[in-house]
Amino acid sequence: MNFLSTRGGEKATGAQAIVKGLSANGGLFVPEKFPVVTTEEFEEMLALGYAERAAKILKKYFDEYDEEFLLKSCESAYSKFEGGDPAPVVKLDDGVYMLELWHGPTCAFKDMALTILPYLLRKGCDICGIKEDILILVATSGDTGKAALEGFKDAEGIKVTVFYPSDGVSKMQKLQMCTQEGKNVDVVAVKGNFDDCQTAVKEIFASKECEEKLLERNVKLSSANSINFGRLAPQIAYYFSAYLDLVSSDQIEMGEEIDFCVPTGNFGNILAAYYAKQMGLPVRRLHCASNSNNVLTDFLATGVYDMRREFYKTTSPSMDILLSSNLERLIFEISGRNAKLTAKRMAELKTTGKYEITPQELEKISETFDGGFADEDGCVEAMYDVFVDTGYTMDTHTGCAMKVAVDWFEKHKKDETKTVIVSTANPYKFPQDVLYAVTGNDVKDSFKGIKRLHAATAMAVPKQLKELRDKPARFTKTVDGSKLFDEVLEFVSK
Ligand SMILES: *Cc1c(COP(=O)(O)O)cnc(C)c1O
């Protein structure tokens, strides 16, 4: 399978798309066409475990990787998850299910892709004949950073630098990153919010000068951000797996259409659901859930993407994003794969902070997508109501999705379609906020929050979060957005 850039020009193989991350003209790699999962394949996948299902989906995009390799890699990656099933579907209520994607090493859904990406990337380097060391640069709104560090730590020939916004991540997220072990990792705080951080990192990727300076040191850049197709493909797999689980547990009939509600920031997770639909998964609607940074809600309602607005710091920091990078892939599809138009819109976004799609395009998007958002209060109420009614505890990001889903249910009372709400983080990653939502108690310290949340919910506390308390902080530096490349050079020259 070949890949195209959303902004035209370049073609790449799957391995090249993974290794490069971003195309040379700043566009994102998309598959030349969507592979299809046939009825026979659906039936066949019913009997398979998660790793086998994921390997089958990956093989459809990465046909130059051999099947045995993909399967072994998936088995090894998903063996790092607690409880045997990396993506369990839990029934919440009649017709409402939670897809829990946070049983991995760092307790957030980013693990679903970042445990497998190192295998795909290293093999990709072999396939492409790359001799240089690889430096993965990550801009993180909190969860990607830790998942990338954990996924790539001590990987041969690969280094990782993670930049996070100094005042944009939760205390647990920061602790997770600053205490990271491994010889090949670096973690740096950047002044400002996630958009500033992501923009500064994108500039390094776009700079010929940076590329040359790194090559002098025998280093090539790659990305583990969700713009990398190697991140997207493994995410497609869990939508298939969730569907198959619903079929095999007799919750739905094979072929029956279902809805997904996805807490959204960079538009990666929900885009994977859309790709799954393009591949033949019976998906009816995709509810795109935002927090107060509701630029996507407005876009889906009006067709105008306008990021010139106030930026809110919320209790769902991984969704505190105004520039949703992966939306470019949807815009590309909806425009009839018009690369020139996509490039023009993205240039407009960069210079004016805004672009607009046509009413016909908006109509096409609205056939599948709708948007909603939860403000801080709405998120808390949704988490509280579900906890009281069912005993189920969710994190703040999932809380936003819950609020949006409940709003949808209220508006469409007689709707029989089953809904899967995608649950993206373990509640203990945001213990104070979740504790406040379910009990009304406010505690000053995260570990006190963990203790009380455990007392209130009896939910098991992940060992890796409990242990953070006693781990020494290895990384404490904060730098200005303009100084990122100096940090990179210093790190690779060590
Ligand atoms: C990253 C993240 C999101 C947003 O996912 P996108 O792919 O960026 O839309 C939601 N919830 C949590 C917990 C996350 O870590």
The ligand as an SDF file (V2000), in Angstrom:
LIG
                    3D

 15 15  0  0  0  0  0  0  0  0999 V2000
   -4.7740   12.1520   23.8660 C   0  0  0  0  0  0  0  0  0  0  0  0
   -5.9810   12.0010   24.7110 C   0  0  0  0  0  0  0  0  0  0  0  0
   -7.2450   12.3500   24.2250 C   0  0  0  0  0  0  0  0  0  0  0  0
   -7.4560   12.9840   22.8770 C   0  0  0  0  0  0  0  0  0  0  0  0
   -7.1650   12.1100   21.8370 O   0  0  0  0  0  0  0  0  0  0  0  0
   -6.8700   12.6560   20.3520 P   0  0  0  0  0  0  0  0  0  0  0  0
   -6.4220   11.4960   19.5800 O   0  0  0  0  0  0  0  0  0  0  0  0
   -5.7810   13.6980   20.5290 O   0  0  0  0  0  0  0  0  0  0  0  0
   -8.1230   13.2820   19.8750 O   0  0  0  0  0  0  0  0  0  0  0  0
   -8.3380   12.1030   25.0470 C   0  0  0  0  0  0  0  0  0  0  0  0
   -8.1930   11.5730   26.2780 N   0  0  0  0  0  0  0  0  0  0  0  0
   -6.9960   11.2410   26.7770 C   0  0  0  0  0  0  0  0  0  0  0  0
   -6.9050   10.6780   28.1360 C   0  0  0  0  0  0  0  0  0  0  0  0
   -5.8540   11.4260   26.0100 C   0  0  0  0  0  0  0  0  0  0  0  0
   -4.6560   11.0840   26.5080 O   0  0  0  0  0  0  0  0  0  0  0  0
  1  2  1  0
  2  3  1  0
  2 14  2  0
  3  4  1  0
  3 10  2  0
  4  5  1  0
  5  6  1  0
  6  7  2  0
  6  8  1  0
  6  9  1  0
 10 11  1  0
 11 12  2  0
 12 13  1  0
 12 14  1  0
 14 15  1  0
M  END
$$$$
